[in-house]
Amino acid sequence: MAGTTFALEKRIGRMSIAFSNRLYHAQVEPHLTYGCELTLDTGNHIDGLEKAQLGFLRRSLGVSRRSSVAPLFILTGIQPIRFTRAKIMVRYLGYLDNLAPESLGYAAAMESKRRAGLYHNTHHLRARLALAALPWPVDIGDTVDKMGSKEWCEDVIKRIDEAADRWIVSELRSNKRTRLLSLLLHADKSVFQKGRILPPVRLLNVDYRAAMASLLTSEHPLAIEILRRAERGRPAYPREARLCRFCNDAVEDEVHAVLVCKSNAAILASRETMWTRLQERVDLPAGLAGQRREDEQGLLDLLAFEKGLGQIGRHVFTVLETYREAAMYIPNALQQSVSDDVDIDMDDDTGIDDPAGGDNENAWEKELDFLLGGVA
């Protein structure tokens, strides 16, 4: 179902993210959650369902199968299927708790809850284990006797949503490939909201939307990503060797390609057009007004300026297509010296600077709290 849904695109063209999200909730998610209130997720049977969800989201955004997972949920606003199934399971416990007291179903539920308090293998105990088995565990503690009550269900569902957000942000934060999206989230906590499609992928123009999605998911043709991986006949290269194919002078990353490189006429013209039209707007943010930024913060400010995303998307599309059509540059001195065994994740930067300057678990928790402070 997840794959065949997109067969429509051969007849109607690429679907918008909003429309594909509606298709997902109407046609795909019911299959992924069917029976989850009884078949609790304590084993590996969920792997196939996760694969189907990720496949749908990747098709929706137009990115490859090896794209990072966290950006898929941030860009589309869809929640990971494990957490969605867990919330349905909790609501079902609430349904059992509200059955008529004289019914057999209510009696069975009360017996299951009582025996769960004695650590017997009952439905309520397995539900507790399923919550603890989530990618970001939800520990309900010694509240087995309250399982199913209105207050308990509301509290646990809220904690499941928070756990989903924390897991997504932690996955994003720990992935070297998603630095740009990590910094965007760090600069504006309102970027990530469950159920909200990220503005750069809401563009109506299909090409511009796909370009913005590939930029934010690091599924683009720039050397910073292409040369990270070893492929047939070519090893991986260290970051400092992934130089721009036009100027051969700086690392070919997103900031350099979109805002800095001056060695390609098409990119220069596109960039000049973008800046000229943006500077004509009276609502341009102060950080962009009256200047042509060439730094990382400038790119973040551009991506956060919703009313100018049409011009920015057009420029990003031109940049990525121009780079895609040109041959990759590899320094001669490195062509024979780099081993095929080079690690594909050799970059030193991981997205956002550690607030404590090191791998401090408490600092990492504070960083998550900061990032999630504005999540609805």
N, C-alpha and C positions, 0 to 999 in steps of 0.2 A: 504493500500500500504506500509506504513512504517513498519508494522509487517511482512507481507508476503514476503518482499524482502529477509529476512534472512532465508526463507525456503530453499534457495539454499545451505546453509551451511551444511545441512544434507547429501548433495551429494558431495560437493567440499571441505568441511572443513571450518574452520574459515577464514573469509575474512580479509585482511589487512585493516588498517584504511584508507590508501590512496584509496583502491578500494571501500570501503564502502562510502567514501566521494564522489567519482565519481558517484556511484549509487544514492546517496542522491541528488546531483545536477541535475542528469538526470531524475530520476524517482519519487522522493519525493517532492523536492522543487517546481516544477511546479504546483503540486496539492495544496501546501500550500500557494502559491502566486496567484493562479488563480483569476482574477477579482479584485485584491486588489487596482487597480488604480481607480475603481469606488465604490467598497464597502469599504469605509474608516473605519479604526479601531478606532471608538469612543465608541464602546460598548464591551460587554463581549463575542461576537461571536468568538473572537480570541483565547479564552482559549482552545478550542478543537484542534486548529492548533498547539498551543504551546505544548500541551500534546503529539501530534503525533511526533513533532520534537524531544522532549526530549526522547520519547520512542525509536526512531531510534538511537539517539546518545548513549543511554545507552546500547542498544543491540550491537552497533558497538564496544563499549569499553568493554563490558562484565561486567557491574556493575549493581547493583540492582536498583529497582524502587525508593528507598528512598535515593539514592545518591544525593549529593549536585548538584545544577544546574551549578554554575559558572565553575567548573572544566571541565564540558562537552565541553564547548565552547573553553576553553583554550587548552585542549588536542587535539581537532580535528581541531581547526582553523575556525570552522563554526560560522557564526553570528546568534544571536537570530532572530527568524522569524519576530518579530514585526518590527525590524529595517530594515530587508531586504524588507518587504512589504512597509515600509515608503519610502525607496529609489525608489522603482518602481513607487509609487504614485507621487513622485516629478518629475521623468523623464516623466511621462504622462502629467503633467502640462506643461513641456517643449515642448512636442509634440503638445499640444493644442495651445501653443503660436506661433508655427511655421506653423500652417495650412495656406492655401492660404487666404489672406485677404477677398476675395470675397465669401468664403465658409460660409455656415450656421453654421458649427461647430466653426469656428473662431469667428463669431458674438456672438454665445451663450457663448463661453469662455470669451470674453471680457465683456459681460453683467454680467456673474457670478462674474468676478473679480471686476467690478464696484460696484455691490451690496454687495459684501463681505466687501468692504471698508465702507459700511453703516451698517455693522453687520447684513445683511439679511442672511437667511439660504440658502446659495448657496454652490455649490461644492467647491469653493475656500475657503470659510469660514470653511467648514467641514475639508478640508485638513489642515488648520491651527490648528484646534482643535485636529486633529489626531496627529500632530507633538507634540503638548503640552501634549498629553495623553500618550506618550511613557514612559516606565519605568524610563528613564532619560530624562526629557522633553527637547524639542528643541523649543525655543521661537523665532519666526521670527520677532517679534516686529511689527512695522508699515510699513512693506514692501509688503503689499498686492498688491499694484500697480505694483510691480516688479515680482510678482509670475509668473514663467514660463520662464523668460528670461534666457539666457545661463549663465550669471554670477551668477544669483540668484540660479539656480539649482545646479551649481557646488559648491557654498558656502554651501548650505543647505545639500547636500549629504555628504560633508566633515564633517559638524557638526553632522550629523546623525551617521557617523562612529565613531566620537569622543565620542558621547553620548553612543553608544553601548559599547565601550571600558571602559568608566568610570563606566557604570552600572555593567559590569562584574567584574571589579576590586573591586568596592565597595561591591558587593555581596560576593566575595572571602574574602575580608578583614574583613567583619563583621561576618563571620562564624567560630566558634571555631573548627569545624571539619577539616577545610582546612588550618591549620597552616603551614604544610610542603610546600604546593604549594604556599602559601602566601610568605613565606620566600624565596623560590626559585625565585619568581617573583621580590621580593624586592632586592635580590642580583644581579640579571641579568635582566634588563628591556627588553632585546631582546627576553626573553623567550616567551612573549605573542605577537604574530603577527597574524593579521587576515589572514586566508588562509594558515597558516603554521601549520603543524602537529607537536606537541611537540616530540622531538627526542626519549624520553624513550618509546613512544608508536609506534614508527616506526620499532621496532625490528621485524625481520622476524620470529623468533621462537614464536609460538602462546602462549605457556605457559609463557615465559619470558615477552612477551608483556602484557598479562593479569595481571601478577604479578605487573608490573610497574604501570599499570593503577589503580589497586586496591590500591597500596601504595599511589599514588598521589591524589586519590579521597577519601582516608580514608575509603575504602570499603574492609578492610582486617580483618582477624580473631584475631587481637591483642586486649588485654583487654582494652586498652585505648578507643576503640570504642565499643566493644561488651558490656562492663559493663556500658557504658554511658546510655544505654537504658534499661528500665524496660521491661521484657518479662514475659510470662506466668510462674508462679512459681518462679520468681526471680526478685527482685527489681533492680533499678539502684544503682550504687555505686559511692562514691566520688572519685575524681582523685587519691588521695593518697592510696586508697584501691585497685586500679586496678594493682596489683602486678604481676610480671613475674611468669608464671606457672613453670618455670624451676629453677630459683634461689630464688624466693620468697623474693627478697631483694630490687628491684627497680620497679618503674612504668613501665609497659609493653607497651612502646610506640615504634614508628618507629626507633628512634635512638638506643634505648637499644637493640631491637631485631636484627637489622641489623649489628650493630657495636660493641656492648658492652657485651652482655650476654655470659658467658663462662661456663655455666652449662649444655650444650647439645653438645654431641660429633659431631653430624651431622652438626650443625650450625658452630661449631668451625672449622671443616675440610673445609667446604664450604667457610668460611670467609678467612681462610689461603690461599686457592687456589686462591680466588679473588685477595687478596693483592699481592701474589707472582707473578701472571701473569700481574697485573697492574704495579708492580715495574719494570718489564722487559721492559716496553715501554719507549722509549727515549722521547716521547712527553707528558709524564705525567706532569700535572700542578705542579708548584712549591709547592702549598699548600698540595699536596699529596705525593710528591716525598720523598722517604727515611723514611717514617713513616706510622704507622697504626693508623689512626685517630679513636677516639671514642667519638667525640663530634658532636653536631648538624651541625656546619659549615662543618665538614668533610663529612657528608651525603649530604649536599647541593653541595659541590665540586664534589662528585662522580656523582650525578645526572646531573651536568652540563658538565661532561666530556664525550662528545658524542662518541669519539673513543673507550671508554672503556665500553660502555653501555651493550655490549653483556655479558661480565663477571659480571657486576653489576646486570644485569637482571637475570642471572643464579643464583646468590647468593640470590637475593631477593625472587625468586621463591622457592628455597630450604628453606629459613627461614620461609616464610608464610605457606608453606605446612607442615613443621615440627610443627609449632605452631598450625595449624589447627587440626592436628591429636592428640594433647595432650589435656588432660582435663584442663579446666579453674581453676585457683587457686583463692579461696576466703577465706580470713582470718576467722578463726572460730569466733573470737570476733565480727565480723561484720555480720555474717550470720543471727543472730536473731535481731540485733539492727537497721538495716537500713530499713526505711519505704518504702512502695511501692510508696509513693508520692514524692520521691526525684526527683528533676528537672533533666532532662537528659542533660542539658547544664550547669553543675555546675563548669566547668573549669574556672580558673581565666584568663588564657591566651587566647587572641583572634587572634593570628596570628603574627602581627607585632607590636612592641612597639609603642605607641602613641608618635609622635615626640615632642609633647608639654607636655607629662606626664599626659594627662587627656583628657576629651571629649571636645576638642576645635574644633569648626566647621572650623575655618580658618586653623588650623593645619591639619585637615583632608583633606581639599581641597589641601593644599600644598603637602600632602602625595600622593594624587591621581595624581597631576601634576608630581611629581617625578617618580611614577611608570609608568606613561604613556609617559614619555619623550622620550622613545625609540620605541614607537609603530608606525609602518608604517601605 
